[in-house]
Amino acid sequence: MYVRTIKITFKDSMSKEMFVNYTDTKADEQGIGNGTLMKLIMSTSDIAATLILIFPDYDTFRRDDETLAGPIIQSMRNQDLKVELNQGEIVGATAVSTKFFKILEKEANFYTTKE
C-alpha cells in the first residue's frame, strides 16, 4: 500500500470548510473511482487540515495524482496556501482492529468501484 498526506493551511476557517465539503462530495467519488482505498481529513486547527489518502499501490497513487490530487494541490498553491506533502510506501505489518470496520459502517461514506 502507498500513503500520501497533504497538510493545508487555509486563509480562514470558511475556506477550510469549503474545501472539506468539496472533498466530501465531488472529489471522493472521483478519487475512489481512481482506485483510492480511503480518505481521511484530520482537523489540526481552525484553519489547517491534513488529508490522509491510502492507495493499494504506487501506480494507483500516481494515477490519482495526475488526474485529481495534483490539480487540486496546484490550485491551492496558486491561491498562496501553504501545502505540505508527504508520501511513501507502507512498510511493516498493517494492523487493523475488527472494531474499525464496525465504526466505518456507522461513520463513513462508501463508494462502489468499477472493478
DACORSUL-V610328 format. One record per backbone hydrogen bond with DSSP energy under -1.0 kcal/mol. CO is the residue of the C=O (numbers start at 1). NH is the residue of the N-H. E is the energy in kcal/mol with one decimal. If there is no record, write none. Layout:
co = (CO & CO)
nh = (NH & NH)
e = (E & E)
This chain:
co = (1 & 2 & 3 & 4 & 5 & 6 & 7 & 8 & 9 & 12 & 13 & 14 & 15 & 16 & 17 & 18 & 19 & 20 & 22 & 22 & 25 & 26 & 27 & 28 & 29 & 30 & 31 & 32 & 38 & 40 & 42 & 47 & 48 & 48 & 49 & 50 & 51 & 52 & 53 & 54 & 54 & 55 & 57 & 58 & 59 & 60 & 61 & 62 & 63 & 64 & 64 & 65 & 68 & 69 & 70 & 71 & 72 & 73 & 74 & 76 & 77 & 82 & 84 & 86 & 88 & 97 & 98 & 99 & 100 & 101 & 102 & 103 & 104)
nh = (90 & 55 & 88 & 53 & 86 & 51 & 84 & 49 & 82 & 16 & 17 & 18 & 19 & 20 & 21 & 22 & 23 & 24 & 25 & 27 & 29 & 30 & 31 & 32 & 33 & 34 & 36 & 35 & 54 & 52 & 50 & 10 & 44 & 45 & 8 & 42 & 6 & 40 & 4 & 37 & 38 & 2 & 61 & 62 & 63 & 64 & 65 & 66 & 67 & 68 & 69 & 70 & 72 & 73 & 74 & 75 & 76 & 77 & 78 & 81 & 80 & 9 & 7 & 5 & 3 & 100 & 102 & 103 & 104 & 105 & 106 & 107 & 108)
e = (-2.5 & -3.2 & -2.3 & -2.9 & -2.1 & -2.7 & -2.8 & -2.0 & -1.1 & -1.6 & -2.5 & -2.4 & -2.1 & -2.5 & -2.5 & -2.3 & -2.7 & -2.1 & -1.0 & -1.7 & -1.2 & -1.4 & -3.0 & -2.9 & -2.0 & -1.5 & -2.4 & -1.2 & -2.6 & -2.9 & -2.8 & -3.6 & -1.7 & -1.5 & -3.0 & -3.2 & -2.1 & -2.3 & -2.2 & -2.9 & -1.4 & -2.2 & -1.8 & -2.6 & -2.2 & -2.4 & -2.7 & -2.4 & -1.9 & -2.8 & -1.7 & -1.5 & -1.7 & -3.1 & -2.6 & -2.2 & -2.2 & -2.3 & -2.4 & -2.1 & -1.9 & -2.5 & -2.9 & -3.4 & -2.8 & -1.3 & -1.0 & -2.2 & -2.6 & -2.4 & -1.3 & -2.7 & -2.7)
